Amino acid sequence: MTSIPLTDVKRYKIVCGVCTSFRFANIIGDLNDHEVTIMHRDGTREIVCTYDFARCPCGNLGHWNLVQGTLSIKHVCDTRCTSARGPICVCSCAGANHAADWMGLSTWYVILDNKVVESTDDTRMENRARHDLHENITFHRRRVNFRNDQRNDTAVRFLTSVEQGSNNEFITSLARQWREKSFLSPKQVDALLRIRSTNQHVGTVGEWWQGDVTVKVVRQTSPETWLTILETPEMVTIKIFSKISGVAEGNKISIRAIVQSHGTYQGRAQTVMREVTWNR
């Protein structure tokens, strides 16, 4: 096994962000310069154009990733190091032999079926097709899981109900995204539910309501009164005044209570309930 001294040499992995082809090289010089020196395994050196050397055969410019070596005596350097595909080395060579099997001036590689092969038009096309298939399957699963969630369904119904005639750019962009992809991120769902909750109540005044909630605030407002603020999965606010505190902040519980009134507080809708039963 030939050890390459790295005193004045830095090893880089160059990877294409489009087709995922990669190559490794020992570099002498500054990557900000127009030219750098490539040091081969046999010790010979060659001056190359920094940008031309990093340009993938597919035509896109690759990204430079510095190989970072950490000395670890208990990890003996072997083929797991010399044939490594990533830029991190933790073994007895401290990076000196890392990815040495892939070192070369003209060869780019791509991974197919977990094997490293030379990057050609055919292998890049096959790799891209498999990547697209994986992305499509993953995205389909995300959409199925998305549609099976009650919070997501509530957010989408709210979005479609307010989209028409809305001058809100955020609402308009989310509506466009939903039409094109049938998917919203968790943060986008939270934002929609937060907007919806500003004028949304739960239950009918005078009737029993039952549902799952999260305890947001528990506070004693007088010697005989406790205020408990709850939030439904759709981020609707519920307030309960009681003589005892039956829950703790952060708990996720179910309750059954009578809706006392609907109102607003600081511009946000809230529902006040009484005669609550806590179901932990």
ChimeraX attribute file (.defattr): number of C-alpha atoms within 10 A of each C-alpha:
attribute: neighborCount
match mode: 1-to-1
recipient: residues
	/A:1	9
	/A:2	9
	/A:3	12
	/A:4	20
	/A:5	13
	/A:6	15
	/A:7	8
	/A:8	9
	/A:9	16
	/A:10	20
	/A:11	28
	/A:12	20
	/A:13	23
	/A:14	24
	/A:15	24
	/A:16	22
	/A:17	13
	/A:18	14
	/A:19	21
	/A:20	19
	/A:21	25
	/A:22	26
	/A:23	27
	/A:24	28
	/A:25	26
	/A:26	26
	/A:27	22
	/A:28	20
	/A:29	16
	/A:30	12
	/A:31	13
	/A:32	9
	/A:33	10
	/A:34	12
	/A:35	17
	/A:36	20
	/A:37	18
	/A:38	25
	/A:39	22
	/A:40	16
	/A:41	17
	/A:42	8
	/A:43	9
	/A:44	8
	/A:45	14
	/A:46	12
	/A:47	12
	/A:48	14
	/A:49	14
	/A:50	19
	/A:51	16
	/A:52	13
	/A:53	18
	/A:54	20
	/A:55	16
	/A:56	26
	/A:57	18
	/A:58	16
	/A:59	12
	/A:60	14
	/A:61	18
	/A:62	24
	/A:63	16
	/A:64	18
	/A:65	15
	/A:66	17
	/A:67	20
	/A:68	17
	/A:69	19
	/A:70	13
	/A:71	13
	/A:72	14
	/A:73	12
	/A:74	9
	/A:75	12
	/A:76	13
	/A:77	21
	/A:78	15
	/A:79	14
	/A:80	13
	/A:81	25
	/A:82	20
	/A:83	16
	/A:84	17
	/A:85	19
	/A:86	17
	/A:87	18
	/A:88	19
	/A:89	24
	/A:90	19
	/A:91	22
	/A:92	19
	/A:93	22
	/A:94	19
	/A:95	27
	/A:96	24
	/A:97	26
	/A:98	32
	/A:99	26
	/A:100	23
	/A:101	15
	/A:102	20
	/A:103	21
	/A:104	16
	/A:105	16
	/A:106	8
	/A:107	16
	/A:108	22
	/A:109	22
	/A:110	21
	/A:111	17
	/A:112	15
	/A:113	8
	/A:114	7
	/A:115	8
	/A:116	16
	/A:117	16
	/A:118	17
	/A:119	23
	/A:120	16
	/A:121	11
	/A:122	10
	/A:123	18
	/A:124	23
	/A:125	14
	/A:126	13
	/A:127	20
	/A:128	16
	/A:129	12
	/A:130	14
	/A:131	14
	/A:132	12
	/A:133	12
	/A:134	12
	/A:135	12
	/A:136	12
	/A:137	12
	/A:138	11
	/A:139	14
	/A:140	14
	/A:141	11
	/A:142	15
	/A:143	15
	/A:144	12
	/A:145	12
	/A:146	18
	/A:147	14
	/A:148	10
	/A:149	10
	/A:150	12
	/A:151	18
	/A:152	24
	/A:153	15
	/A:154	16
	/A:155	22
	/A:156	21
	/A:157	10
	/A:158	15
	/A:159	21
	/A:160	14
	/A:161	11
	/A:162	15
	/A:163	16
	/A:164	11
	/A:165	8
	/A:166	11
	/A:167	10
	/A:168	10
	/A:169	9
	/A:170	13
	/A:171	20
	/A:172	17
	/A:173	12
	/A:174	21
	/A:175	19
	/A:176	13
	/A:177	13
	/A:178	15
	/A:179	11
	/A:180	9
	/A:181	10
	/A:182	16
	/A:183	22
	/A:184	19
	/A:185	12
	/A:186	12
	/A:187	9
	/A:188	16
	/A:189	21
	/A:190	18
	/A:191	16
	/A:192	22
	/A:193	23
	/A:194	17
	/A:195	17
	/A:196	21
	/A:197	20
	/A:198	18
	/A:199	14
	/A:200	20
	/A:201	20
	/A:202	20
	/A:203	17
	/A:204	14
	/A:205	15
	/A:206	13
	/A:207	11
	/A:208	16
	/A:209	16
	/A:210	15
	/A:211	13
	/A:212	15
	/A:213	22
	/A:214	20
	/A:215	18
	/A:216	16
	/A:217	15
	/A:218	18
	/A:219	14
	/A:220	15
	/A:221	10
	/A:222	9
	/A:223	7
	/A:224	10
	/A:225	14
	/A:226	18
	/A:227	18
	/A:228	22
	/A:229	21
	/A:230	27
	/A:231	19
	/A:232	18
	/A:233	18
	/A:234	21
	/A:235	21
	/A:236	22
	/A:237	24
	/A:238	23
	/A:239	18
	/A:240	19
	/A:241	20
	/A:242	17
	/A:243	12
	/A:244	12
	/A:245	14
	/A:246	14
	/A:247	16
	/A:248	14
	/A:249	14
	/A:250	13
	/A:251	13
	/A:252	18
	/A:253	15
	/A:254	15
	/A:255	15
	/A:256	17
	/A:257	20
	/A:258	19
	/A:259	23
	/A:260	18
	/A:261	17
	/A:262	17
	/A:263	13
	/A:264	14
	/A:265	9
	/A:266	7
	/A:267	9
	/A:268	17
	/A:269	19
	/A:270	25
	/A:271	24
	/A:272	20
	/A:273	24
	/A:274	17
	/A:275	14
	/A:276	18
	/A:277	13
	/A:278	12
	/A:279	13
	/A:280	11
